[in-house]
Each structure stands twice: as C-alpha cells, then as structure tokens.
Amino acid sequence: MKRTVSFIIFFLSSFHLFCSEDSENFGILVEAEAPESAQPVIIDKTVNYSAKPANKKNDECLSLQKSYEKYVFEARYGILADKKDKYVTDRYIRHLQCWNDPYVYKELAEYYKSLGKLYPAGLTYKKAGMMKEYNEVKKLKESIGENDFQLLAIKEYRKYNSKYIARSAGATVLFVAGPIAALTGLGLLISSSNGNEDYSKILPYGLIFGGMMTAGAGILVNLTAEKAYNTGIGYLQVSQNYSGDPGTLPSEYFKYSGIENEVRKMSAKSYQTHGAGLIGLSLPLIAVAIYGFFDSAKGFDRDDDSGGSFFISDNGFMFLTHLIQILTFAPAIACLAGGITMLVKGSADERLNTEPSLFTLDSITPVINPVSKTYGLSLGFSF
C-alpha cells in the first residue's frame, strides 16, 4: 500500500514538473501565440454605391451595403485566402443577381480570366457591356492552340450515353416483370373469388401491388434514361460549339452557354409523359386498395363467429386488418404525388430561357438581358 501511494505521489510530481518545463507544447496550459510572420488578411471594402437594383421583386435580395458585406467582401476574401473558385464565383454571382454592378462584373470577369476560364470571362464582360475587354479575351482565345476541351466533352457524352443504355435495359426489365407479376396476382385473386382459395389472400394482393410498383419503378428509371440521353446529346453539342480554353471545363460551358437549359427543355415533354403515366398507375392502385377493404370484409362475414375478447374476436381482428390495409394506399399516393410533381416540373422547364447567362439555373431573373447567340457566334465565341 505504501509503495502504491509513493508511486502515485512520484507520478504526479513528475507530471507537474514536466508540464511546467514544457508547457509551451500544451495548448491547454498556455495560450498559443501567433507566429510573428502571420499577417491579417486585408480585404478591399470598397463599395460601388452607384450600383442599381437588378431585381426589385425578389424578397431575398439584400440592401447594397449588406450584399457587399455578405457576398462581395467574402468573395474578395476567398481570392486572397486562395479558396476554391466556386466559393468565390458563387458569392459574386449571388450579388449580381440582385444588383446591376459593373465594378463587381469586372472583378468577376478578371477572376475568371486569371483562372484561364475565358468563356465565362468573356460572357461576364459582354453582359456588363465591356466590349473592349471582351475583344481582348476573344483575341486571347484565338491565340490558344489545341487543348483537351473537346476530348473531355466527348468523354462526358460517352458517359451519359452509357448510362442511357444501361438504364433503358433496366427499365425494359421492370416494364416486363411488373405487368407479369400484377396479372398473375389478378388471376389468383379471381380464382380465389370463385371459391378455389387454397392460399392466403396476401399472395395475390402482394403480387398485384408489387407488380404495379415495379412498373412504376420502370417509369422512373426510363425517365432517368431519357434524361441521360438528352444530357449526352447536350455534351456532344458542347464539343461541336466550342474549341475550348485552358480553364473552362465542358460542364461550365454546358451550364453557362444555355445548353443545360436546352437539355431541360428537351426533357420537359418526357417529364410530362412519365408524370401522366404515374398518375394513371395510381388509379388502379387506389382501386385495388379499396377493393381489398370490401374483399376482407366479405371474408369476415363468411367466417363470422362470436365470443372472445375484443383483441381476439373477429370484429377486433377485422378492425386491425383494415387498419393495416390503410398502408396499401401509400403506393398509390406516392405515384399520384410523383406524377403531379413531374407534370409541374415539365411545365416549368418548357419555359426556360436558353440564352447564355451566368444565372441560368437560378430563380432570380438575369440582371441584364442576354445578348443573342448570333451576335456571339459572329465574334467567334459561342456565347
């Protein structure tokens, strides 16, 4: 016992001595001092008070001062702190969605240019009306030799084309297996209704619901297949429209050039068609669910016997059965809601603007009317 106490005292004394001598190595004991070489990041907090509101109707737009503080200053900090380019551009664009600010447009264009992203740089200069700077970017683009842009765009096309092939095959399997299972269940249900009931009612109803839900899954997979096909065609168009520059990725050109919105417009009809298919599928699902209530009620009437407590009597068992049967409406509700959502999305995508823009995927109206594609092509850029 004495040895144990002596050891503890020796251990604590040693630990105290060790901490006091090397306390600079333990942040919990002393406050760490910043290195003398560390310098605070000084952000340019200049505000262009001549900027005009670009979207007065949007409630999410901040005042000019707050927009600078939340977005522009953060973007400037991101440049100095070497943040990812998306961190910077997203904040600049968020400000420009609400404020027609030539100074910030110029900042964003110069940042794109510093990254070698000449397409969005030229588009930004053009949207700000800075045609002298735009022409400089145009000449710089023309001086660039071969690059991998078109090869990367073709690679994206092949990737989405492969997805289309695989998903189309999967949808075909689901379209075949679903109706077969549903028809088999329907046949068993009819057979049981004629008095040939040698099995539980769970089997035919399970096959019917499972088969129709499999068909519903086929509708969804087929929609994604058609969307992948249209996206692949979009990237093929990217490879044909733009020869590339050192910094712009095919996905960025796909987004800013308006091709992404063209793809969404191409897919709008598919969304509406598949949405109508899901709504149509929800109707027999609802019918089967309702019929299941009456069918089970008739079964209880045939096998009615009295007595027993509530939880083991036929009435109690019938109540619990109907309570569980409410869940059979879930697939129908899911199909109905999904179909309506697709119809709404398809209708919205039909009205998308396909002109080149930095704000193509945002709900806020572009701050400057886009310049026509014909004008951009005449200058040598697919803006």
C-alpha positions as CSV (number, residue, x, y, z in Angstrom):
1,M,0.0,0.0,0.0
2,K,2.8,2.4,0.9
3,R,4.5,1.6,-2.3
4,T,1.4,2.4,-4.3
5,V,0.9,5.7,-2.6
6,S,4.6,6.6,-3.1
7,F,4.3,5.7,-6.8
8,I,1.2,8.0,-7.2
9,I,3.0,10.9,-5.5
10,F,6.1,10.4,-7.6
11,F,4.0,10.2,-10.8
12,L,2.0,13.4,-10.0
13,S,5.2,15.3,-9.1
14,S,6.9,14.2,-12.3
15,F,3.9,15.2,-14.4
16,H,3.8,18.6,-12.7
17,L,7.5,19.2,-13.3
18,F,7.1,18.1,-17.0
19,C,4.2,20.4,-17.6
20,S,5.9,23.4,-16.0
21,E,9.1,22.9,-18.0
22,D,7.5,22.2,-21.4
23,S,4.2,24.0,-21.0
24,E,4.6,25.6,-24.4
25,N,3.8,22.3,-26.0
26,F,0.4,22.0,-24.3
27,G,-2.2,24.4,-25.7
28,I,-4.5,23.6,-22.8
29,L,-2.0,25.1,-20.3
30,V,-0.8,28.3,-22.1
31,E,-2.3,30.5,-24.7
32,A,-0.7,29.9,-28.0
33,E,0.9,33.0,-29.5
34,A,0.5,33.7,-33.2
35,P,3.7,33.5,-35.2
36,E,5.3,36.8,-35.9
37,S,5.2,36.1,-39.6
38,A,1.4,35.7,-39.7
39,Q,-0.3,38.8,-41.1
40,P,-4.0,39.5,-41.1
41,V,-5.8,39.3,-44.4
42,I,-6.7,42.9,-45.5
43,I,-9.9,42.9,-47.6
44,D,-10.8,45.6,-50.0
45,K,-14.0,47.0,-48.6
46,T,-14.8,49.4,-51.4
47,V,-18.5,49.7,-52.2
48,N,-19.9,50.9,-55.5
49,Y,-22.8,53.0,-54.3
50,S,-23.8,53.7,-57.9
51,A,-25.0,50.1,-58.4
52,K,-28.6,49.8,-59.4
53,P,-31.1,47.2,-58.2
54,A,-31.5,44.4,-60.8
55,N,-34.4,42.6,-59.3
56,K,-36.7,44.6,-57.0
57,K,-39.4,41.9,-56.8
58,N,-37.2,39.3,-55.1
59,D,-37.6,39.4,-51.3
60,E,-34.3,37.5,-50.8
61,C,-32.2,40.5,-52.2
62,L,-30.3,42.4,-49.6
63,S,-29.6,46.1,-49.4
64,L,-26.5,47.2,-51.3
65,Q,-24.3,47.5,-48.2
66,K,-25.4,44.2,-46.8
67,S,-25.0,42.5,-50.1
68,Y,-21.4,43.7,-50.3
69,E,-20.7,42.6,-46.7
70,K,-22.2,39.1,-47.2
71,Y,-21.2,38.3,-50.8
72,V,-18.6,40.7,-52.4
73,F,-16.3,41.0,-49.3
74,E,-16.5,37.3,-48.8
75,A,-15.6,36.7,-52.5
76,R,-12.6,39.1,-52.2
77,Y,-11.5,37.3,-49.0
78,G,-11.8,34.0,-50.9
79,I,-9.4,35.2,-53.6
80,L,-6.8,36.4,-51.0
81,A,-7.2,33.2,-49.0
82,D,-6.9,31.0,-52.1
83,K,-10.3,29.5,-51.6
84,K,-11.8,27.2,-54.3
85,D,-13.1,29.1,-57.4
86,K,-16.7,28.0,-56.7
87,Y,-16.5,29.7,-53.3
88,V,-15.6,33.0,-55.0
89,T,-17.8,32.9,-58.1
90,D,-20.9,31.8,-56.2
91,R,-20.7,34.9,-54.0
92,Y,-20.0,37.3,-56.8
93,I,-22.9,35.9,-58.8
94,R,-25.3,36.0,-55.8
95,H,-24.6,39.7,-55.5
96,L,-25.0,40.3,-59.2
97,Q,-28.4,38.5,-59.2
98,C,-29.8,41.4,-57.2
99,W,-27.5,44.3,-58.2
100,N,-26.5,45.6,-61.6
101,D,-23.0,46.4,-60.5
102,P,-20.4,47.0,-63.3
103,Y,-17.5,47.1,-60.9
104,V,-18.3,43.6,-59.5
105,Y,-18.9,42.3,-63.0
106,K,-15.4,43.5,-63.9
107,E,-14.0,41.8,-60.7
108,L,-15.7,38.5,-61.6
109,A,-14.5,38.6,-65.2
110,E,-10.9,39.3,-64.2
111,Y,-11.1,36.5,-61.7
112,Y,-12.3,34.1,-64.4
113,K,-9.6,35.4,-66.7
114,S,-6.9,34.8,-64.0
115,L,-8.1,31.1,-63.8
116,G,-7.9,30.7,-67.6
117,K,-11.7,30.4,-67.8
118,L,-12.0,32.5,-70.9
119,Y,-15.6,31.6,-71.8
120,P,-17.3,32.8,-68.6
121,A,-14.8,35.7,-68.5
122,G,-15.9,36.9,-72.0
123,L,-19.6,36.2,-71.1
124,T,-19.2,38.4,-68.0
125,Y,-17.5,41.2,-69.8
126,K,-20.2,41.1,-72.5
127,K,-23.1,41.1,-70.0
128,A,-21.6,44.2,-68.4
129,G,-21.2,45.9,-71.7
130,M,-17.4,46.0,-71.6
131,M,-16.8,45.2,-75.2
132,K,-13.2,46.3,-75.2
133,E,-12.3,43.8,-72.5
134,Y,-14.4,41.2,-74.3
135,N,-12.5,41.7,-77.5
136,E,-9.2,41.2,-75.6
137,V,-10.5,37.9,-74.3
138,K,-11.6,37.0,-77.8
139,K,-8.1,37.6,-79.2
140,L,-6.6,35.7,-76.3
141,K,-8.9,32.8,-77.1
142,E,-8.0,32.8,-80.7
143,S,-4.3,32.6,-79.9
144,I,-4.7,29.4,-77.9
145,G,-3.7,26.2,-79.7
146,E,-5.1,22.7,-79.2
147,N,-6.4,21.6,-75.8
148,D,-8.4,18.8,-74.3
149,F,-11.7,20.6,-74.1
150,Q,-13.4,18.7,-76.9
151,L,-12.0,15.4,-75.8
152,L,-13.4,15.9,-72.3
153,A,-16.7,16.9,-73.8
154,I,-16.8,13.7,-75.9
155,K,-15.9,11.8,-72.8
156,E,-18.9,13.2,-71.0
157,Y,-21.1,12.4,-74.0
158,R,-20.0,8.7,-73.9
159,K,-20.5,8.6,-70.1
160,Y,-24.1,9.7,-70.4
161,N,-24.8,7.5,-73.4
162,S,-23.6,4.5,-71.4
163,K,-26.0,5.5,-68.6
164,Y,-28.8,5.7,-71.1
165,I,-28.1,2.2,-72.5
166,A,-27.9,0.7,-69.0
167,R,-31.0,2.4,-67.7
168,S,-33.0,1.7,-70.8
169,A,-32.3,-2.0,-70.3
170,G,-33.2,-1.8,-66.7
171,A,-36.5,-0.1,-67.4
172,T,-37.3,-2.7,-70.0
173,V,-36.9,-5.5,-67.5
174,L,-39.1,-3.7,-65.0
175,F,-41.7,-3.0,-67.6
176,V,-41.9,-6.7,-68.4
177,A,-41.6,-8.1,-64.9
178,G,-44.1,-5.7,-63.3
179,P,-47.2,-6.4,-65.5
180,I,-46.5,-10.2,-65.4
181,A,-46.5,-10.2,-61.6
182,A,-49.6,-8.0,-61.4
183,L,-51.5,-10.1,-63.9
184,T,-50.5,-13.3,-62.0
185,G,-51.8,-11.8,-58.8
186,L,-55.0,-10.7,-60.5
187,G,-55.5,-14.3,-61.8
188,L,-55.0,-15.7,-58.3
189,L,-57.4,-13.2,-56.9
190,I,-60.1,-14.1,-59.4
191,S,-59.5,-17.8,-58.7
192,S,-59.9,-17.3,-55.0
193,S,-63.1,-15.3,-55.6
194,N,-64.6,-18.3,-57.4
195,G,-64.1,-20.5,-54.4
196,N,-60.7,-22.0,-55.3
197,E,-58.9,-20.5,-52.3
198,D,-56.1,-22.7,-51.2
199,Y,-53.7,-19.9,-50.3
200,S,-53.7,-16.7,-48.3
201,K,-55.1,-13.5,-49.8
202,I,-51.7,-11.9,-49.1
203,L,-50.2,-13.7,-52.1
204,P,-52.4,-12.3,-54.9
205,Y,-52.6,-8.8,-53.4
206,G,-48.8,-8.8,-52.8
207,L,-48.3,-9.7,-56.5
208,I,-50.7,-7.1,-57.7
209,F,-49.2,-4.3,-55.6
210,G,-45.6,-5.5,-56.2
211,G,-46.1,-5.8,-59.9
212,M,-47.7,-2.3,-60.3
213,M,-45.0,-0.7,-58.2
214,T,-42.3,-2.5,-60.3
215,A,-43.9,-0.9,-63.3
216,G,-43.8,2.4,-61.5
217,A,-40.1,2.0,-60.9
218,G,-39.8,1.2,-64.6
219,I,-41.4,4.6,-65.4
220,L,-38.9,6.4,-63.1
221,V,-35.8,4.5,-64.5
222,N,-37.0,5.2,-68.1
223,L,-37.3,8.9,-67.3
224,T,-33.7,9.0,-66.0
225,A,-32.6,7.1,-69.1
226,E,-34.2,9.6,-71.4
227,K,-32.7,12.5,-69.4
228,A,-29.2,10.9,-69.6
229,Y,-29.7,10.6,-73.4
230,N,-30.6,14.2,-73.7
231,T,-27.7,15.3,-71.5
232,G,-25.3,13.2,-73.6
233,I,-26.6,15.0,-76.8
234,G,-26.0,18.3,-74.9
235,Y,-22.3,17.4,-74.3
236,L,-22.0,16.4,-77.9
237,Q,-23.2,19.8,-78.8
238,V,-20.7,21.3,-76.4
239,S,-17.9,19.5,-78.3
240,Q,-19.1,20.9,-81.6
241,N,-19.8,24.5,-80.5
242,Y,-16.6,25.5,-78.6
243,S,-13.0,24.7,-79.2
244,G,-12.0,25.2,-75.6
245,D,-9.6,27.3,-73.5
246,P,-7.1,26.5,-70.7
247,G,-9.5,26.9,-67.8
248,T,-13.1,26.3,-68.9
249,L,-14.5,22.8,-68.2
250,P,-17.1,21.3,-70.5
251,S,-19.5,21.2,-67.6
252,E,-19.1,25.0,-67.2
253,Y,-19.7,25.7,-70.8
254,F,-22.7,23.3,-70.7
255,K,-24.1,25.4,-67.9
256,Y,-23.3,29.0,-68.9
257,S,-23.9,28.6,-72.7
258,G,-27.6,27.7,-72.2
259,I,-27.2,24.2,-73.4
260,E,-28.1,22.8,-70.0
261,N,-31.5,24.7,-70.2
262,E,-31.9,23.4,-73.7
263,V,-31.5,19.8,-72.4
264,R,-34.0,20.5,-69.7
265,K,-36.5,21.8,-72.3
266,M,-35.9,18.7,-74.3
267,S,-36.6,16.6,-71.3
268,A,-39.7,18.6,-70.3
269,K,-42.0,16.5,-72.5
270,S,-40.6,13.3,-71.1
271,Y,-41.3,14.6,-67.6
272,Q,-44.9,15.3,-68.5
273,T,-45.4,11.9,-70.3
274,H,-43.9,9.9,-67.4
275,G,-45.8,12.0,-64.9
276,A,-49.1,11.2,-66.6
277,G,-48.0,7.5,-66.6
278,L,-47.5,7.6,-62.8
279,I,-50.9,9.3,-62.3
280,G,-52.5,6.7,-64.5
281,L,-50.8,3.9,-62.5
282,S,-52.1,5.4,-59.2
283,L,-55.7,4.9,-60.3
284,P,-55.7,1.0,-60.4
285,L,-53.6,1.1,-57.2
286,I,-56.3,3.0,-55.5
287,A,-59.0,0.7,-56.9
288,V,-57.2,-2.4,-55.7
289,A,-56.7,-0.9,-52.2
290,I,-60.4,0.0,-51.9
291,Y,-61.5,-3.5,-53.2
292,G,-59.2,-5.1,-50.6
293,F,-61.3,-3.5,-47.9
294,F,-64.5,-4.9,-49.2
295,D,-62.9,-8.3,-50.0
296,S,-61.6,-8.7,-46.5
297,A,-65.0,-7.6,-45.0
298,K,-66.7,-10.3,-47.1
299,G,-64.3,-12.8,-45.8
300,F,-65.0,-11.9,-42.2
301,D,-68.8,-12.2,-42.9
302,R,-68.4,-15.7,-44.2
303,D,-66.3,-16.8,-41.2
304,D,-68.2,-14.8,-38.6
305,D,-68.2,-16.4,-35.1
306,S,-69.0,-14.6,-31.8
307,G,-67.3,-14.6,-28.5
308,G,-63.9,-13.8,-27.1
309,S,-62.3,-10.6,-26.1
310,F,-62.1,-7.6,-28.4
311,F,-58.5,-8.4,-29.4
312,I,-59.1,-11.9,-30.4
313,S,-62.7,-11.7,-31.8
314,D,-63.5,-11.4,-35.5
315,N,-64.5,-7.8,-35.1
316,G,-61.3,-6.9,-33.4
317,F,-59.2,-8.8,-36.0
318,M,-61.2,-7.1,-38.8
319,F,-60.5,-3.7,-37.3
320,L,-56.8,-4.4,-37.1
321,T,-56.8,-5.8,-40.6
322,H,-58.4,-2.7,-42.0
323,L,-56.0,-0.5,-40.0
324,I,-53.1,-2.2,-41.7
325,Q,-54.8,-2.1,-45.1
326,I,-54.6,1.7,-44.9
327,L,-50.9,1.3,-45.7
328,T,-51.9,-0.1,-49.2
329,F,-52.9,3.4,-50.2
330,A,-49.2,4.6,-49.7
331,P,-48.0,3.3,-53.1
332,A,-51.0,5.0,-54.8
333,I,-50.4,8.3,-53.0
334,A,-46.7,8.1,-53.9
335,C,-47.4,7.6,-57.6
336,L,-50.0,10.3,-57.6
337,A,-47.7,12.8,-55.9
338,G,-44.8,11.9,-58.0
339,G,-46.8,12.2,-61.2
340,I,-48.1,15.7,-60.3
341,T,-44.6,16.8,-59.4
342,M,-43.3,15.6,-62.8
343,L,-46.1,17.4,-64.6
344,V,-45.3,20.7,-62.8
345,K,-41.5,20.4,-63.4
346,G,-42.1,19.6,-67.1
347,S,-44.4,22.6,-67.5
348,A,-41.8,24.8,-65.8
349,D,-38.9,23.6,-67.8
350,E,-40.7,24.2,-71.1
351,R,-40.5,28.0,-70.3
352,L,-36.7,28.1,-69.6
353,N,-34.6,30.7,-71.2
354,T,-31.9,29.1,-73.3
355,E,-29.8,32.2,-73.9
356,P,-26.2,32.2,-72.5
357,S,-26.2,33.5,-68.9
358,L,-24.4,33.3,-65.6
359,F,-27.7,32.8,-63.8
360,T,-29.4,30.1,-66.0
361,L,-30.2,27.8,-63.1
362,D,-31.4,30.4,-60.6
363,S,-34.9,31.5,-59.9
364,I,-33.9,35.2,-60.0
365,T,-34.3,36.9,-63.3
366,P,-30.9,37.6,-65.1
367,V,-29.7,41.1,-64.2
368,I,-29.0,42.1,-67.8
369,N,-30.8,40.9,-70.9
370,P,-28.7,38.2,-72.5
371,V,-27.0,39.0,-75.8
372,S,-28.2,36.9,-78.7
373,K,-26.3,33.8,-79.7
374,T,-26.0,35.0,-83.3
375,Y,-24.0,38.1,-82.1
376,G,-21.8,35.9,-80.0
377,L,-21.1,33.5,-82.8
378,S,-20.3,36.3,-85.2
379,L,-17.5,37.4,-82.9
380,G,-16.0,33.9,-82.8
381,F,-17.4,32.8,-79.4
382,S,-20.4,30.6,-78.7
383,F,-21.7,33.0,-76.1
